[in-house]
């Protein structure tokens, strides 16, 4: 059952209490959402700095370091012509 206001309580007082309750609930929700967003931001920063580094191989499967400059690829393409 819902509690009704006592018959002698003015209606404006009930509205004021309801408004205060709504503001309190909104403030709590805002506080919790801010905490969640900060946690997500920290997680993504941590992923970029640690998790992806742990996932990366030191050497590829061929056990030879990859030359990222592209010189070897240009040389290999020259042989295929």
Beta strands, then each sheet from edge to edge (+ up, - down):
end
